[in-house]
Amino acid sequence: MTKIPACFSETYAEARAKFLSAAKAAGATLETHEHPAKGPGGETLATDVARIGPADAKSVIALGAGTHGVEGYCGSGLQIALLETGFADRLPEGSALVLIHAINPFGFAWSRRVNEDNVDLNRNFIDHDAPYPENPGYEELKDVINLPDLEPGTIKQAQEKLLAYAEKNGFPALQYAMSAGQYAHPGGVQFGGNGPTWSHLTLKDIVRKHFAPAERIVFIDLHTGLGPRGHGEIISTAAPDSPTYKRMTDLWGNEVLSTKAEGSVSSNVAGSITDFLAEELDGKALAACGLEFGTLPITEVSFALQADNWLWQNGGAENPRAQEVGAIIRGAFYIDEDDWKEEVFKRAEEVAVKGLKGLE
C-alpha cells in the first residue's frame, strides 16, 4: 500500500527522481525539456512529461505541477501519489493520462513562486504585442507591496497601509491589487513579464504535441496558497455562462467557482494557463481548471511573496537571510505535515476521478 506522505519530497532533485521512477514503473513514456539554468546544487532543471496511453488518444486527462515553482512541492507529490496508487488503471479504454512535472523548474528548485526572470508564469500567457492590463491598485501600493527591507518597523508600516487600503476599498480590491499581476515593474512582486518565458514556450510545445489529436481534454493545474488549510477549490477562469464552464460543472458540479464571479479564493487574473489552453485548444471539448489547496492565512502568504521578492532583488541565494526567507516562502506554499499531505491527496484524487467523466 502506498504511503502518501512518502510521495512528497524535500528538494526539487528528489522530487524529479521520484517522479521519473514512478512514471517508469507505471509504464509511461517520458520526455524531458531541459532548462538552461541549474539548480542550487548544480543539478539539471527540466520540465518532464509522462504519458500513459495512446499517442493519438481522442481523450486526454492532464495534471500540471509547479506552474508556480515552489508550489511544485505539493503538485509533484500528488502526481507521484496518483501514479503509485494506480490512477492510470482507471482511464477509459483508448484515452491517455499526461503529467507535466515542474512547469517552472527554476522556481521549484530555488523555492520561488516566480521563474528565473522574476515572472509569474500564470500571468505570462497574454498577448505581449497588445496593451497590457492596468492595475491601478498596484501602482498606488507599489512602494509598500515591494518592501525596501525586512526590518520590523518597515513591515509594520507596510501592513498598516495595506490594511487602510482594504478598509477603504474592500478586501477583494486589495487582493486584486496584490495578486492580479502587473507588467510595468520587472523587479516587483507579481510581474507578468514583457514577453513569453522559457516555461511559457515549453508548455506551448507540450500542449501542441500531446493535445493536438485529442477531441476531449481535462486539464487540472495544481496550486497552493489560497483558501483554508488543506481545502482544494476548483477554480475556473471561464465565465459562468460559457460552454467551458458548463462542461466543468458537468464534471464537478457546484464545486467549480469562477474568477469572473463572486466566491472564488482567486482574483480574476490575466495571462493564466487555463486561459491559454482555452485559446490554444479552441474547438475542442476542454475542461481546464486550477485546483488550489489552502496552506496558511492569506496575510502570511502575501508577506512570504514580499519577503521573497526583497531577497531576490538583494542578492538572492547569496544574501545572508536567504535560508530564513526561503523557509518562509516554502512554508507558505507547502505544509510539510502528514495530515495535510493525506488531505490534499484525497481531494486531488477525488477531483481527478470525477474528471475522467470528461473523457467519455
C-alpha positions, 0 to 999 in steps of 0.5 A, a space after each residue: 500500500 502506498 504511503 502518501 506522505 512518502 510521495 512528497 519530497 524535500 528538494 526539487 532533485 528528489 522530487 524529479 527522481 521520484 517522479 521519473 521512477 514512478 512514471 517508469 514503473 507505471 509504464 509511461 513514456 517520458 520526455 524531458 525539456 531541459 532548462 538552461 539554468 541549474 539548480 542550487 546544487 548544480 543539478 539539471 532543471 527540466 520540465 518532464 512529461 509522462 504519458 500513459 496511453 495512446 499517442 493519438 488518444 481522442 481523450 486526454 486527462 492532464 495534471 500540471 505541477 509547479 506552474 508556480 515553482 515552489 508550489 511544485 512541492 505539493 503538485 509533484 507529490 500528488 502526481 507521484 501519489 496518483 501514479 503509485 496508487 494506480 490512477 492510470 488503471 482507471 482511464 477509459 479504454 483508448 484515452 491517455 493520462 499526461 503529467 507535466 512535472 515542474 512547469 517552472 523548474 527554476 522556481 521549484 528548485 530555488 523555492 520561488 513562486 516566480 521563474 528565473 526572470 522574476 515572472 509569474 508564469 500564470 500571468 505570462 500567457 497574454 498577448 505581449 504585442 497588445 496593451 497590457 492590463 492596468 492595475 491601478 491598485 498596484 501602482 498606488 501600493 507599489 512602494 509598500 507591496 515591494 518592501 525596501 527591507 525586512 526590518 520590523 518597523 518597515 513591515 509594520 508600516 507596510 501592513 498598516 497601509 495595506 490594511 487602510 487600503 482594504 478598509 477603504 476599498 474592500 478586501 477583494 480590491 486589495 487582493 486584486 491589487 496584490 495578486 492580479 499581476 502587473 507588467 510595468 515593474 520587472 523587479 516587483 512582486 507579481 510581474 507578468 513579464 514583457 514577453 513569453 518565458 522559457 516555461 511559457 514556450 515549453 508548455 506551448 510545445 507540450 500542449 501542441 504535441 500531446 493535445 493536438 489529436 485529442 477531441 476531449 481534454 481535462 486539464 487540472 493545474 495544481 496550486 497552493 496558497 489560497 483558501 483554508 488549510 488543506 481545502 482544494 477549490 476548483 477554480 475556473 477562469 471561464 465565465 459562468 455562462 460559457 460552454 467551458 464552464 458548463 462542461 466543468 460543472 458537468 464534471 464537478 458540479 457546484 464545486 467549480 467557482 469562477 474568477 469572473 464571479 463572486 466566491 472564488 479564493 482567486 482574483 480574476 487574473 490575466 495571462 493564466 494557463 487555463 486561459 491559454 489552453 482555452 485559446 490554444 485548444 479552441 474547438 475542442 471539448 476542454 475542461 481546464 481548471 486550477 485546483 488550489 489547496 489552502 496552506 496558511 492565512 492569506 496575510 502570511 502568504 502575501 508577506 512570504 511573496 514580499 519577503 521573497 521578492 526583497 531577497 531576490 532583488 538583494 542578492 538572492 541565494 547569496 544574501 545572508 537571510 536567504 535560508 530564513 526567507 526561503 523557509 518562509 516562502 516554502 512554508 507558505 506554499 507547502 505544509 510539510 505535515 502528514 495530515 495535510 499531505 493525506 488531505 490534499 491527496 484525497 481531494 486531488 484524487 477525488 477531483 481527478 476521478 470525477 474528471 475522467 467523466 470528461 473523457 467519455 
